[in-house]
């Protein structure tokens, strides 16, 4: 059964869509959650068939929705800027910590013996993986042996490696500098993150960035990008760098590796920062939007 038919059959008062899609042929009001507009900012990172779909239908979805829920103020402002709709029609209800990480913390022995940085999440061009690998290689080349680190990449490939990245990936793996966990579950991710010296989340673009919260929950310092939503989510609990500036990223790694007081400061700020994100607050905001949308259909 199609969505439009199901809404009619079950006499639905309001439809909540968490994935940015809705029915264009229903009179049922929709509360539409949008995570980002990455397809507009980095279209080259999306397969062309999906890119064409987004370009064709996303403006229609946004015009059709009764209320749009953005997962960050950055995303909300991006929607308002790109589509010129009324501000009252777009609210912010942020993401929060995944349930598996609520009691996260350092437990047991480290899964990696040598001190390491961790790069969590899928591997694709928007996540800036190649640039991070290059900066990491340079970091290890420029610091003394006792300061060198390994890099744990915890995520699966969402995009094929080009020749240059394939070569660097192989070099780092064969020299025992890179360890890849392609399918770590929540329990494994908590272990990997909590024992890391820092989380590297230096993406080119994010609508929110849940791994930032996961790092805070695990008590680990953050290096992240000074673009899109990431400064909003991280606040002061991270070293912010230009994701396209290798020098800045290398220096941030050096600072984390050599300055214990900086690490402790970032960890403490992260523990406070994460308290500002709550699924209860998010649920309340969405429920109020649903009530208003349902009332408009009476």
C-alpha positions in Angstrom: 0.0 0.0 0.0 1.3 3.4 -0.9 1.7 6.2 1.6 -1.2 8.3 0.2 -3.6 5.4 0.3 -2.5 4.4 3.8 -3.0 8.0 5.1 -6.5 7.9 3.7 -7.4 4.4 4.7 -6.5 4.9 8.4 -7.9 8.4 8.5 -4.6 9.9 9.7 -4.8 13.4 11.2 -1.2 14.3 10.7 1.9 12.6 9.2 5.4 12.8 10.7 8.2 12.1 8.3 11.7 11.7 9.8 13.5 11.3 6.5 12.7 14.4 4.4 10.1 12.8 2.2 6.3 13.1 2.0 3.3 12.5 -0.1 2.6 15.3 -2.6 -1.0 14.1 -3.3 -2.5 14.1 0.2 -4.4 16.7 2.1 -3.1 15.3 5.4 -0.7 17.9 6.9 2.9 16.7 7.3 5.6 17.6 9.8 8.8 17.1 7.8 12.2 16.5 9.5 15.1 17.7 7.4 18.6 16.8 8.5 20.6 18.7 5.9 20.7 20.2 2.4 24.0 18.5 1.5 22.7 17.8 -2.0 22.8 21.6 -2.7 26.2 22.2 -1.1 28.1 19.2 -2.3 26.2 17.7 -5.2 29.3 16.0 -6.6 29.3 13.7 -3.6 25.9 12.3 -4.4 25.2 9.8 -7.2 23.5 11.6 -10.0 20.2 9.8 -9.9 19.7 10.7 -6.2 20.9 14.2 -6.9 18.3 14.6 -9.7 15.6 13.3 -7.4 16.5 15.7 -4.6 16.6 18.7 -7.0 13.3 17.8 -8.5 11.3 16.9 -5.4 12.9 18.5 -2.3 11.5 22.0 -3.2 8.0 20.5 -3.6 8.3 18.6 -0.3 9.3 21.8 1.5 6.5 23.8 0.0 4.0 21.0 0.8 5.0 20.5 4.4 2.9 22.2 7.1 5.9 22.4 9.4 9.6 21.7 8.8 11.8 20.5 11.7 15.5 21.2 11.3 18.0 19.3 13.4 20.1 22.4 14.0 19.9 26.1 13.8 22.4 25.9 10.9 20.1 23.6 8.9 17.1 25.8 9.8 18.8 28.9 8.5 20.0 27.0 5.4 16.4 26.0 4.6 15.1 29.6 5.1 17.9 30.9 2.9 17.7 28.4 0.1 13.9 28.2 -0.2 12.6 31.6 1.1 9.7 30.2 3.1 8.2 31.8 6.2 10.3 31.5 9.4 7.3 30.3 11.4 7.1 27.3 9.2 10.6 26.0 10.2 11.4 25.0 13.8 14.6 23.6 15.3 14.6 20.3 17.3 18.1 19.0 17.6 19.4 15.5 17.7 20.7 14.1 21.0 22.8 11.3 22.2 22.0 7.8 20.9 20.6 5.6 23.6 23.5 3.2 23.5 25.9 5.9 24.5 24.0 7.2 27.5 26.1 5.3 30.0 29.2 5.5 27.8 32.7 5.7 29.4 36.1 4.1 29.5 35.8 0.5 30.5 38.3 -2.3 30.4 41.4 -2.4 28.3 42.0 -0.4 25.2 41.3 -2.3 22.0 44.3 -0.7 20.5 47.6 -0.8 22.5 49.3 2.3 21.1 47.7 5.7 21.7 45.4 6.6 18.8 43.0 9.1 17.2 39.7 7.8 15.9 37.8 8.8 12.8 34.2 7.6 13.3 31.4 7.4 10.7 31.0 6.5 7.0 33.9 7.0 4.6 33.0 9.2 1.8 34.2 12.5 0.2 31.9 14.8 2.3 33.4 13.3 5.4 36.8 14.6 4.2 38.5 11.2 4.8 41.3 11.6 2.3 42.3 15.0 3.7 42.3 13.6 7.3 44.5 10.7 6.2 47.0 13.1 4.6 47.1 15.3 7.7 47.5 12.3 10.0 50.4 11.0 7.9 52.1 14.4 8.1 51.5 14.5 11.8 53.4 11.3 12.4 56.2 12.4 10.1 56.7 15.7 12.0 56.6 14.5 15.6 59.1 12.4 17.6 58.5 8.7 17.8 57.1 8.9 21.4 54.4 11.3 20.2 53.3 9.4 17.1 49.8 7.9 17.1 47.8 5.3 15.2 44.5 6.1 13.4 41.4 4.0 13.9 38.9 4.5 11.1 35.5 3.1 12.3 33.0 3.1 9.5 32.2 1.5 6.2 32.9 2.8 2.7 30.0 4.6 1.1 32.1 5.6 -1.8 35.0 3.9 -3.7 38.5 5.0 -3.0 40.2 6.8 -5.9 43.8 5.9 -6.8 45.5 8.5 -4.6 43.4 7.6 -1.5 43.9 3.9 -2.2 47.6 4.3 -2.3 47.7 6.3 1.0 45.3 4.0 2.7 47.5 1.0 1.8 50.7 2.8 2.9 49.2 3.7 6.3 47.7 0.2 6.8 50.9 -1.6 5.8 53.0 0.6 8.1 50.6 -0.3 11.0 49.5 3.3 11.4 45.9 2.7 10.3 43.4 0.2 11.7 39.9 -0.1 10.0 36.8 -1.3 11.8 34.1 -1.5 9.1 31.2 -2.8 11.1 31.6 -1.9 14.7 28.4 -2.0 16.8 27.5 0.5 19.5 29.3 -1.5 22.3 32.5 -1.7 20.1 32.2 2.0 19.1 32.0 3.0 22.8 35.1 1.1 23.5 37.0 2.5 20.5 35.9 6.1 21.1 36.4 6.1 24.9 40.0 4.8 24.7 41.0 7.2 21.9 43.1 10.3 22.5 40.8 12.4 20.3 37.9 12.1 17.9 38.6 13.5 14.5 35.3 14.7 12.9 36.6 17.1 10.3 33.8 16.9 7.8 33.2 19.3 4.9 29.5 19.6 5.8 27.1 18.4 8.4 23.4 19.0 9.3 24.2 18.1 12.9 27.0 15.6 13.6 26.0 13.0 16.2 29.6 11.6 16.6 30.4 14.9 18.3 28.0 14.1 21.1 29.3 10.5 21.2 32.8 11.8 21.8 31.6 14.1 24.6 29.7 11.2 26.2 32.8 9.0 26.1 35.0 11.7 27.7 37.2 12.3 24.7 38.6 15.5 23.2 37.3 16.7 19.8 38.8 18.1 16.7 36.1 19.2 14.3 35.3 21.6 11.5 34.6 25.3 11.9 31.9 25.0 9.2 28.2 24.3 8.9 26.6 22.9 12.0 29.7 21.6 13.8 30.6 24.7 15.7 27.0 25.0 16.9 27.0 21.4 18.2 30.5 21.4 19.7 30.5 24.8 21.3 33.8 25.4 23.1 34.3 21.7 23.7 36.4 21.2 20.6 39.4 22.4 18.6 37.8 23.9 15.5 39.8 23.8 12.2 39.2 24.7 8.6 38.5 21.2 7.1 40.4 22.2 3.9 43.5 23.6 5.8 45.9 20.7 6.4 48.2 22.9 8.5 45.5 23.6 11.0 44.5 20.0 11.3 48.1 18.8 11.8 48.6 21.5 14.5 45.4 20.5 16.3 46.6 16.8 16.4 50.0 18.0 17.8 48.2 20.1 20.4 46.0 17.2 21.5 49.0 14.8 21.6 51.3 17.0 23.6 49.1 19.2 25.9 47.5 17.2 28.7 45.9 20.3 30.2 44.2 21.1 26.9 42.8 17.5 26.7 41.4 17.8 30.2 39.8 21.2 29.5 38.1 19.9 26.3 36.8 16.8 28.2 35.4 18.9 31.0 33.7 21.3 28.5 32.3 18.3 26.6 30.7 16.9 29.7 28.9 20.2 30.3 28.1 20.8 26.6 26.3 17.4 26.2 23.8 18.4 28.9 22.2 20.9 26.5 21.0 18.2 24.1 18.0 16.2 25.2 15.6 13.9 23.4 12.9 15.1 25.8 13.2 18.6 24.5 13.3 17.4 21.0 10.2 15.2 21.5 8.3 18.1 23.1 9.1 20.5 20.2 8.0 17.9 17.6 4.8 17.0 19.5 3.8 20.6 19.7 4.4 20.9 15.9 2.2 17.8 15.4 -0.6 19.3 17.5 -0.6 22.5 15.5 -0.5 20.6 12.2 -3.4 18.3 13.2 -5.5 21.3 14.4 -5.0 22.9 11.0 -6.8 19.9 9.4 -10.0 20.1 11.5 
